[in-house]
Amino acid sequence: QVQLVESGGGLVQAGGSLRLSCVASGRSLSINGMAWYRQAPGKPRELVAAITRGGTTTYGDSGEGRFTISRDNDKNTVYLQMNSLKPEDTGVYYCNADPRAFYGGIYWGQGTQVTVSS
């Protein structure tokens, strides 16, 4: 079993930046893909970005261009640097992980709220 704990969310003005972190514990050495998803009010959960243990990345439409995913395997931590935030980036951001898959994995964190004010 793997536990994921997110942090770094909060309230920020449009144009600002936030850095989210997600620490994995448990059988974390078995993790390959780690990803960030977000869910805005009234909308389905969507992929923001994902990264493999080897550092290969992919971005969803919502993360392309302004967001950067990175990972520290020694710390079992994945980060999401979010710049030039917009009100439409508001939502709950979830960390996701899987022993094999790139994204869409079986482990989920509880989520961290990001609110961008205009």
C-alpha positions as CSV (number, residue, x, y, z in Angstrom):
1,Q,0.0,0.0,0.0
2,V,1.1,3.5,-0.8
3,Q,0.0,6.7,1.0
4,L,0.1,10.1,-0.7
5,V,0.0,13.4,1.1
6,E,-0.3,16.6,-0.8
7,S,0.6,20.1,0.5
8,G,1.2,23.6,-0.9
9,G,-2.3,24.6,-1.9
10,G,-3.9,27.9,-0.9
11,L,-5.3,31.2,-2.0
12,V,-3.4,33.2,-4.6
13,Q,-4.1,36.1,-6.8
14,A,-4.3,35.7,-10.6
15,G,-0.8,35.9,-12.0
16,G,0.7,34.4,-8.9
17,S,2.5,31.1,-8.4
18,L,2.2,28.0,-6.2
19,R,4.2,24.9,-5.7
20,L,2.5,21.8,-4.8
21,S,4.2,18.8,-3.2
22,C,3.2,15.2,-2.7
23,V,5.1,12.8,-0.5
24,A,4.7,9.1,-1.0
25,S,5.1,6.6,1.8
26,G,4.6,2.9,2.3
27,R,5.7,0.8,-0.6
28,S,6.9,3.9,-2.4
29,L,9.9,2.2,-4.0
30,S,7.4,0.3,-6.1
31,I,6.1,3.5,-7.7
32,N,6.7,4.3,-11.4
33,G,4.2,7.0,-12.5
34,M,3.3,10.0,-10.4
35,A,0.8,12.5,-11.5
36,W,-1.3,15.5,-10.6
37,Y,-5.0,15.8,-11.4
38,R,-7.4,18.5,-10.6
39,Q,-11.1,18.8,-10.2
40,A,-12.9,22.1,-10.6
41,P,-16.3,22.6,-9.1
42,G,-18.9,20.8,-11.2
43,K,-16.4,19.4,-13.6
44,P,-14.7,15.9,-13.9
45,R,-11.3,15.2,-12.6
46,E,-8.6,15.9,-15.3
47,L,-5.0,15.2,-15.8
48,V,-2.7,18.1,-15.2
49,A,0.7,16.5,-15.5
50,A,2.5,13.2,-15.0
51,I,6.1,11.9,-14.6
52,T,7.7,8.5,-14.6
53,R,10.4,7.4,-12.3
54,G,12.9,8.0,-15.1
55,G,11.8,11.6,-15.6
56,T,9.6,11.3,-18.7
57,T,6.8,13.8,-18.5
58,T,3.5,14.5,-20.1
59,Y,1.0,17.3,-19.6
60,G,-2.7,17.6,-20.0
61,D,-4.3,20.6,-21.7
62,S,-4.6,22.3,-18.3
63,G,-1.0,22.0,-17.4
64,E,0.7,22.7,-20.7
65,G,2.9,25.8,-20.8
66,R,2.4,27.3,-17.3
67,F,2.9,24.3,-15.1
68,T,6.0,22.1,-14.5
69,I,6.1,18.7,-12.9
70,S,9.2,17.4,-11.3
71,R,10.2,14.6,-9.0
72,D,12.8,13.7,-6.4
73,N,13.0,9.9,-6.2
74,D,15.2,10.0,-3.1
75,K,12.6,11.9,-1.2
76,N,9.7,10.0,-2.8
77,T,8.2,13.4,-3.7
78,V,6.6,14.9,-6.8
79,Y,6.2,18.6,-7.3
80,L,3.9,20.8,-9.4
81,Q,5.2,24.3,-10.0
82,M,2.3,26.5,-11.2
83,N,3.0,29.9,-12.6
84,S,0.8,32.6,-14.1
85,L,-2.2,31.2,-12.3
86,K,-5.7,32.0,-13.6
87,P,-9.1,31.8,-11.8
88,E,-10.0,28.8,-13.9
89,D,-7.1,26.9,-12.3
90,T,-9.2,26.9,-9.1
91,G,-10.0,23.4,-7.9
92,V,-8.8,20.5,-5.7
93,Y,-5.5,19.1,-6.9
94,Y,-4.9,15.4,-6.3
95,C,-1.7,13.4,-6.3
96,N,-1.8,10.1,-8.1
97,A,0.6,7.2,-8.3
98,D,1.0,3.7,-9.7
99,P,3.5,0.9,-9.6
100,R,3.6,0.6,-13.4
101,A,1.3,3.1,-15.2
102,F,2.4,6.5,-16.3
103,Y,-0.8,8.1,-15.0
104,G,-4.3,7.0,-14.1
105,G,-2.8,5.0,-11.2
106,I,-4.4,3.2,-8.4
107,Y,-3.2,5.4,-5.5
108,W,-4.7,8.8,-4.7
109,G,-4.1,11.5,-2.1
110,Q,-6.8,13.4,-0.3
111,G,-6.3,16.5,-2.4
112,T,-5.2,20.1,-1.7
113,Q,-7.4,23.1,-2.5
114,V,-6.1,25.8,-4.9
115,T,-8.1,29.0,-5.2
116,V,-7.1,31.7,-7.6
117,S,-8.8,35.0,-7.1
118,S,-9.3,37.5,-9.9
